[in-house]
Amino acid sequence: MKRPSRLSRLRERLSTRDQPFDGWLVVAALSLMLIGWVMVTSASSEVAASLTGNPWYFSIRHAIFLVVALGAAAFALRVPLAWWKVNGPLLLLLGIGLLILVLLVGREINGSKRWISIPGVPFNLQASEVAKFCLIVYVAGYLERFLPQVRRELGAFLRPLLVVGIMALLLIRAPDYGAAVVMIACVMGMLLMAGAPWGRFVVLLGAVGLLGFYVAIAEPYRLARITSFADPWADQFASGYQLTQALIAFGRGSWLGMGLGNSVQKLFYLPEAHTDFVFAVLAEELGLFGAVGVIGLFALLVWRAMAVGRRAELARLPFAAYLSYGIALVIGAQAFINIAVSSGMLPTKGLTLPLLSYGGSSLLVSAVMMALLLRADIETRQAVRRASPAAPRSSGAPGRPNPQPEGVAK
C-alpha cells in the first residue's frame, strides 16, 4: 500500500474537515484584531497626548470597542441564519433609513456627513458600515428566493442593482464614494457567484465606468484628487500631502521596519495615521515582511470565507453560501482599496481597514460579519453530517469517524 506523501500528511494535519468550525477563519480574524489594537496604540499615542493629554486615550477606546465587538459577535453567533434570512427586507429598510438620516442630522467631518451621534453613546455610528451589512443580508436572501429567475430573466437580475443604486446615490450625497464602490462591487460579485450571465456584466461595467468617469470630473476637487494621485509629488504640500507622507512611511520601513513604536510619520506628518492610513504606519514600523504578513492574513480570511460559501453551496444552503460570498467580497474589496490607497495605487478614499483600523462602527460590523461566517460554517457542517449516511462498521478502523462526502467536507 502506497504511503501518503509528506505534503498529504501536512494537509491532513492542517485540515479543519472534522472540526465543528473552520479554525483558520477564527485565527485570521482574531490575529487581525490583535494586530489592529497594537498598531492603533502605536500610531495614535502622540496624537492622543496632544489632543487629550493621555497617550493611551485611543488605545483604551479601541480596547473597549474590541470588547463590545466581540460581545456582539458572540451574541450574533447564537442567532440562527434563518432569523437573518427572514428579516433581510427589514434590515434593508434599516440600512436605507440610516443613510437618509445621516444626510439630515449627520455629523459633518472633513466635508462629509457619515456619522450619526447617538445620545448617551460615547461614539458615533457610521451609517455606511451598518447599511453595507444590511445590504449583504438582504441580497443573500433575495438570491435564495429568486436564483433561477436571476440566471434567466433580466428584470430579476436588475432588481438588486436598483437597490444598491439607491443606496449608492445616498452615499454620493454624503459624500462617501469609497463605501458606494464597495457596495456596488459586492452586489455585482454576489450576482456573478450566483451564476448570472457574463454578458450582462460587460454592459454593466461599461455603464458604471462611464458614470464613474463623469462623477470624477464633475467637481474640481475630485479631479484634483485624481491628478494628485497620478503625481503626488507635483503638489506634495497640498492635494498630494497625505499620499506623499504615506509613501515616505513605506520607504522608511524598508524590509524589516523601524521597530514597533518608532514611526516618524505618525508624529503629526501623516494625517489619520491610526484610522485610514494605519497600514502605512504598520509598513514603516514592521517593514515589508510585516505588511506582507498582514496582507496574508486578509488573504487567508477571504479564502476561508469563500470556502465556507462553497461548502454551503454544495450542501444546498444558498442563503449561507451567498451570505459568505458577500462578506468575503466586502472584506476583500475594502482591505484592497485601503491598502492600495495607502501605497499609492488608488486615489484617496475614506475607507477603514477592516478589523484593524481605529473605529467603533467598522470594528463592530466586521466582528458581526465574522460571527455570521462562523454561524454559516457551523450550520453547513451540521447539515452535512445529518445528510451523510452512516457507513458500516467494517468500512473503517474501529473508533474512527466516517469520511464525509467528497467535495462538501473539505
C-alpha positions as CSV (number, residue, x, y, z in Angstrom):
1,M,0.0,0.0,0.0
2,K,1.4,3.4,-1.0
3,R,2.3,5.6,1.9
4,P,0.9,9.1,1.9
5,S,3.4,11.8,1.0
6,R,4.7,14.4,3.5
7,L,2.6,17.1,1.8
8,S,-0.5,15.0,2.1
9,R,0.1,14.3,5.8
10,L,0.7,18.1,6.4
11,R,-2.5,19.0,4.6
12,E,-4.4,16.4,6.6
13,R,-2.9,17.8,9.8
14,L,-3.9,21.3,9.0
15,S,-7.4,20.4,7.7
16,T,-10.4,21.5,9.7
17,R,-12.7,18.9,8.0
18,D,-13.6,17.0,11.1
19,Q,-13.8,20.1,13.4
20,P,-17.1,21.8,14.4
21,F,-16.0,25.0,12.6
22,D,-13.1,26.5,10.5
23,G,-10.4,27.3,13.0
24,W,-8.3,29.1,10.4
25,L,-11.1,31.7,9.9
26,V,-11.1,32.4,13.7
27,V,-7.3,32.6,13.8
28,A,-7.1,35.1,10.9
29,A,-9.9,37.3,12.3
30,L,-8.5,37.4,15.9
31,S,-5.0,38.0,14.6
32,L,-6.1,41.0,12.6
33,M,-8.0,42.4,15.6
34,L,-4.9,42.0,17.9
35,I,-2.5,43.5,15.4
36,G,-5.0,46.3,14.9
37,W,-5.0,47.1,18.6
38,V,-1.2,47.1,18.8
39,M,-0.9,49.3,15.7
40,V,-3.7,51.8,16.8
41,T,-1.8,52.1,20.1
42,S,1.4,52.8,18.4
43,A,0.1,55.1,15.7
44,S,-2.2,57.2,18.0
45,S,0.0,57.8,21.1
46,E,1.4,61.2,20.0
47,V,-1.9,62.5,18.6
48,A,-3.8,61.3,21.7
49,A,-1.2,63.0,24.0
50,S,-1.6,66.3,22.1
51,L,-5.4,66.3,22.0
52,T,-6.3,64.8,25.4
53,G,-3.1,64.7,27.5
54,N,-3.4,60.9,27.7
55,P,-1.2,59.0,25.2
56,W,-3.3,55.9,25.8
57,Y,-6.7,57.6,25.0
58,F,-7.3,56.0,21.6
59,S,-5.8,52.7,22.7
60,I,-8.2,52.4,25.6
61,R,-11.2,53.3,23.5
62,H,-10.1,50.8,20.8
63,A,-9.8,48.1,23.5
64,I,-13.4,48.9,24.7
65,F,-14.5,48.7,21.0
66,L,-12.9,45.3,20.8
67,V,-14.6,44.0,23.9
68,V,-18.0,45.3,22.7
69,A,-17.4,44.0,19.2
70,L,-16.5,40.5,20.5
71,G,-19.6,40.6,22.7
72,A,-21.8,41.5,19.8
73,A,-20.2,38.7,17.7
74,A,-20.8,36.2,20.4
75,F,-24.5,37.2,20.5
76,A,-24.8,37.1,16.7
77,L,-23.2,33.6,16.7
78,R,-26.1,32.3,18.7
79,V,-28.7,33.7,16.2
80,P,-29.7,31.1,13.6
81,L,-29.2,32.1,9.9
82,A,-33.0,31.6,9.4
83,W,-33.6,34.7,11.5
84,W,-31.4,36.9,9.3
85,K,-32.9,35.5,6.2
86,V,-36.5,36.2,7.3
87,N,-35.6,39.8,8.5
88,G,-33.5,40.7,5.5
89,P,-36.1,43.2,4.0
90,L,-36.4,44.9,7.4
91,L,-32.7,45.2,7.7
92,L,-32.5,46.7,4.2
93,L,-35.1,49.3,5.2
94,L,-33.0,50.0,8.4
95,G,-29.8,50.5,6.2
96,I,-31.6,52.9,3.8
97,G,-33.2,54.7,6.7
98,L,-29.8,55.3,8.3
99,L,-28.3,56.6,5.0
100,I,-31.2,59.1,4.8
101,L,-30.9,60.0,8.5
102,V,-27.2,60.8,8.2
103,L,-27.9,63.3,5.5
104,L,-30.5,65.0,7.7
105,V,-28.9,65.0,11.1
106,G,-25.4,63.5,10.5
107,R,-22.2,65.0,11.9
108,E,-20.0,66.6,9.3
109,I,-16.3,65.9,9.4
110,N,-13.9,67.0,6.7
111,G,-16.7,68.0,4.4
112,S,-18.5,64.6,4.6
113,K,-21.6,63.5,6.5
114,R,-21.0,59.9,7.5
115,W,-21.6,59.7,11.3
116,I,-24.7,59.8,13.5
117,S,-24.3,61.0,17.1
118,I,-26.4,58.8,19.4
119,P,-27.3,60.4,22.8
120,G,-25.7,58.5,25.7
121,V,-23.4,56.5,23.4
122,P,-19.7,57.6,23.6
123,F,-19.0,57.0,19.9
124,N,-20.5,58.0,16.5
125,L,-22.3,55.5,14.4
126,Q,-21.1,55.3,10.8
127,A,-24.2,54.7,8.8
128,S,-22.5,53.2,5.7
129,E,-21.0,50.4,7.8
130,V,-24.4,49.2,9.0
131,A,-26.0,49.7,5.6
132,K,-23.3,47.6,4.0
133,F,-24.0,44.7,6.3
134,C,-27.8,45.0,5.9
135,L,-27.4,45.0,2.1
136,I,-25.4,41.8,2.1
137,V,-28.0,40.0,4.3
138,Y,-30.9,41.2,2.0
139,V,-29.2,40.3,-1.3
140,A,-28.3,36.8,0.1
141,G,-31.9,36.2,0.9
142,Y,-33.1,37.6,-2.5
143,L,-30.7,35.2,-4.3
144,E,-32.0,32.3,-2.4
145,R,-35.6,33.2,-3.3
146,F,-35.1,34.1,-6.9
147,L,-32.0,32.3,-8.0
148,P,-33.5,30.7,-11.2
149,Q,-35.0,34.0,-12.3
150,V,-31.7,35.9,-11.7
151,R,-30.0,33.5,-14.0
152,R,-32.6,33.7,-16.8
153,E,-34.5,37.0,-16.5
154,L,-33.0,40.5,-16.9
155,G,-35.6,42.0,-14.5
156,A,-34.7,39.7,-11.6
157,F,-31.0,40.4,-12.3
158,L,-31.5,44.2,-12.2
159,R,-33.7,44.4,-9.0
160,P,-30.8,44.1,-6.5
161,L,-28.7,46.5,-8.6
162,L,-31.6,49.0,-8.4
163,V,-31.5,48.7,-4.6
164,V,-27.7,49.2,-4.4
165,G,-28.1,52.1,-6.9
166,I,-30.4,53.9,-4.5
167,M,-28.0,53.3,-1.6
168,A,-25.1,54.5,-3.7
169,L,-26.9,57.7,-4.6
170,L,-27.5,58.4,-0.9
171,L,-23.8,57.7,-0.2
172,I,-22.7,60.0,-3.0
173,R,-24.8,62.8,-1.4
174,A,-22.8,62.4,1.8
175,P,-20.3,62.1,0.0
176,D,-18.8,58.6,0.6
177,Y,-17.6,57.3,-2.7
178,G,-15.5,54.6,-1.2
179,A,-18.4,52.9,0.5
180,A,-20.5,53.2,-2.7
181,V,-17.8,51.5,-4.7
182,V,-17.5,48.7,-2.2
183,M,-21.3,48.1,-2.1
184,I,-21.7,48.1,-5.9
185,A,-18.7,45.7,-6.3
186,C,-20.1,43.4,-3.6
187,V,-23.5,43.1,-5.1
188,M,-22.1,42.6,-8.6
189,G,-19.8,39.9,-7.2
190,M,-22.7,38.1,-5.5
191,L,-24.7,38.1,-8.7
192,L,-21.7,36.7,-10.5
193,M,-21.2,34.0,-7.9
194,A,-24.9,33.2,-8.3
195,G,-24.4,32.3,-12.0
196,A,-25.8,35.4,-13.8
197,P,-24.7,35.6,-17.5
198,W,-21.3,37.2,-18.2
199,G,-22.7,39.4,-21.0
200,R,-24.8,41.4,-18.6
201,F,-21.7,42.3,-16.5
202,V,-19.8,43.5,-19.6
203,V,-22.6,46.0,-20.4
204,L,-23.0,47.0,-16.7
205,L,-19.3,47.5,-16.2
206,G,-19.2,49.8,-19.2
207,A,-22.1,51.9,-17.9
208,V,-20.6,52.1,-14.4
209,G,-17.2,53.1,-15.8
210,L,-18.7,55.9,-17.9
211,L,-20.8,57.1,-14.9
212,G,-17.7,57.0,-12.6
213,F,-15.7,59.0,-15.1
214,Y,-18.3,61.7,-15.3
215,V,-18.6,61.8,-11.5
216,A,-14.8,62.0,-11.2
217,I,-14.5,65.1,-13.4
218,A,-17.8,66.8,-12.5
219,E,-16.3,68.6,-9.5
220,P,-12.8,70.3,-9.4
221,Y,-11.8,68.8,-6.0
222,R,-12.5,65.2,-7.4
223,L,-10.4,65.9,-10.4
224,A,-7.6,67.3,-8.2
225,R,-7.6,64.1,-6.2
226,I,-7.1,62.1,-9.4
227,T,-4.3,64.3,-10.7
228,S,-2.6,64.3,-7.3
229,F,-2.8,60.5,-7.2
230,A,-1.2,60.2,-10.6
231,D,1.7,62.5,-9.5
232,P,1.5,63.3,-5.7
233,W,5.0,64.9,-5.7
234,A,3.8,67.7,-8.1
235,D,1.9,69.2,-5.2
236,Q,3.2,67.4,-2.2
237,F,2.2,70.1,0.4
238,A,-1.4,70.4,-0.7
239,S,-3.5,67.8,-2.6
240,G,-0.7,65.2,-2.6
241,Y,0.3,65.7,1.0
242,Q,-1.4,62.6,2.5
243,L,-0.1,60.2,-0.2
244,T,3.4,61.5,-0.2
245,Q,3.6,61.1,3.6
246,A,2.3,57.6,3.3
247,L,4.9,56.8,0.6
248,I,7.6,58.2,2.8
249,A,6.4,55.8,5.6
250,F,6.6,52.8,3.2
251,G,10.1,53.9,2.1
252,R,11.4,54.3,5.7
253,G,10.0,50.9,6.6
254,S,12.2,49.1,4.1
255,W,12.5,45.3,4.6
256,L,12.3,44.9,8.4
257,G,10.9,48.2,9.6
258,M,12.0,50.8,12.1
259,G,10.7,48.8,15.0
260,L,7.3,48.9,16.8
261,G,6.6,52.4,18.2
262,N,9.5,54.0,16.2
263,S,7.4,55.5,13.3
264,V,8.3,59.1,12.5
265,Q,5.4,59.7,10.1
266,K,2.9,59.3,12.9
267,L,4.4,62.4,14.6
268,F,1.9,64.7,13.0
269,Y,3.2,64.2,9.5
270,L,0.7,61.6,8.3
271,P,-2.9,62.6,8.8
272,E,-5.3,59.9,10.0
273,A,-2.4,57.7,11.0
274,H,-4.5,55.5,13.3
275,T,-7.6,55.3,11.0
276,D,-7.4,55.3,7.2
277,F,-3.6,55.2,7.0
278,V,-2.8,52.8,9.8
279,F,-1.3,50.4,7.2
280,A,1.3,52.9,6.2
281,V,2.4,53.2,9.8
282,L,2.4,49.4,10.1
283,A,4.7,49.2,7.0
284,E,7.0,51.8,8.5
285,E,7.3,50.0,11.8
286,L,7.2,46.4,10.7
287,G,8.6,46.7,7.2
288,L,7.8,44.8,4.1
289,F,7.7,41.4,5.9
290,G,5.1,42.8,8.4
291,A,3.0,44.4,5.7
292,V,3.0,41.2,3.6
293,G,2.1,39.2,6.7
294,V,-1.0,41.3,7.3
295,I,-1.9,41.0,3.6
296,G,-1.5,37.3,4.0
297,L,-3.9,37.3,6.9
298,F,-6.5,39.1,4.9
299,A,-6.0,36.7,2.0
300,L,-6.4,33.7,4.4
301,L,-9.6,35.3,5.8
302,V,-11.1,35.9,2.3
303,W,-10.1,32.4,1.2
304,R,-11.6,30.6,4.1
305,A,-14.8,32.7,3.8
306,M,-15.1,31.7,0.2
307,A,-14.5,28.1,1.2
308,V,-17.4,28.4,3.7
309,G,-19.6,29.7,0.9
310,R,-18.6,26.9,-1.4
311,R,-19.3,24.2,1.3
312,A,-22.7,25.7,1.9
313,E,-23.5,25.8,-1.8
314,L,-22.6,22.2,-2.2
315,A,-24.7,21.4,0.8
316,R,-27.7,23.2,-0.8
317,L,-27.8,26.0,1.7
318,P,-28.0,29.0,-0.7
319,F,-28.6,31.7,1.9
320,A,-25.5,30.7,3.9
321,A,-23.5,30.4,0.6
322,Y,-24.3,33.8,-0.8
323,L,-24.0,35.5,2.7
324,S,-20.5,34.1,3.0
325,Y,-19.6,35.2,-0.5
326,G,-20.9,38.7,0.2
327,I,-18.9,39.0,3.4
328,A,-15.8,37.7,1.7
329,L,-16.2,40.2,-1.1
330,V,-16.8,43.2,1.2
331,I,-13.8,42.4,3.4
332,G,-11.6,41.7,0.5
333,A,-12.6,44.8,-1.5
334,Q,-12.4,47.2,1.4
335,A,-9.0,45.8,2.5
336,F,-7.7,46.0,-1.1
337,I,-8.9,49.6,-1.5
338,N,-7.4,50.8,1.8
339,I,-4.0,49.1,1.2
340,A,-4.0,50.4,-2.4
341,V,-4.8,53.9,-1.3
342,S,-2.0,53.8,1.3
343,S,0.5,52.6,-1.2
344,G,-0.5,55.0,-4.0
345,M,-2.2,52.5,-6.3
346,L,-5.6,54.2,-6.0
347,P,-6.9,57.8,-5.3
348,T,-7.5,58.7,-1.7
349,K,-10.7,57.2,-0.3
350,G,-12.0,57.4,3.3
351,L,-12.2,53.7,3.9
352,T,-11.0,52.0,7.1
353,L,-9.0,48.7,7.1
354,P,-11.5,46.0,8.3
355,L,-10.8,44.6,11.8
356,L,-7.6,46.7,12.0
357,S,-8.3,50.4,11.8
358,Y,-9.5,52.5,14.7
359,G,-13.3,53.0,14.7
360,G,-16.1,51.5,16.7
361,S,-18.7,51.1,13.9
362,S,-16.3,49.4,11.5
363,L,-15.0,47.1,14.1
364,L,-18.4,46.2,15.4
365,V,-19.9,45.4,12.0
366,S,-16.8,43.5,10.9
367,A,-16.9,41.3,14.0
368,V,-20.6,40.6,13.5
369,M,-19.8,39.6,9.9
370,M,-17.2,37.2,11.2
371,A,-19.7,35.7,13.6
372,L,-22.2,35.2,10.7
373,L,-19.5,33.4,8.7
374,L,-18.8,31.1,11.6
375,R,-22.5,30.5,12.0
376,A,-22.8,29.7,8.3
377,D,-19.9,27.3,8.6
378,I,-21.3,25.6,11.7
379,E,-24.8,25.1,10.2
380,T,-23.3,23.8,7.0
381,R,-21.2,21.2,8.8
382,Q,-24.1,20.1,10.9
383,A,-26.3,19.8,7.7
384,V,-23.6,17.7,6.0
385,R,-23.3,15.4,9.0
386,R,-27.0,14.9,9.1
387,A,-27.2,14.2,5.4
388,S,-24.2,11.7,5.4
389,P,-25.3,8.1,5.5
390,A,-23.8,6.1,8.3
391,A,-21.0,3.9,7.0
392,P,-20.9,0.2,8.0
393,R,-18.5,-0.7,10.8
394,S,-16.4,-2.9,8.5
395,S,-15.6,0.1,6.2
396,G,-13.1,1.7,8.5
397,A,-10.9,1.2,11.6
398,P,-12.7,1.0,14.9
399,G,-13.3,4.3,16.6
400,R,-12.5,6.4,13.6
401,P,-15.1,8.9,12.2
402,N,-16.8,8.1,9.0
403,P,-15.5,10.1,6.0
404,Q,-17.5,13.0,4.7
405,P,-18.8,13.2,1.2
406,E,-16.2,14.3,-1.3
407,G,-16.3,18.0,-2.1
408,V,-18.5,19.0,0.8
409,A,-16.4,18.4,3.8
410,K,-13.1,19.7,2.6
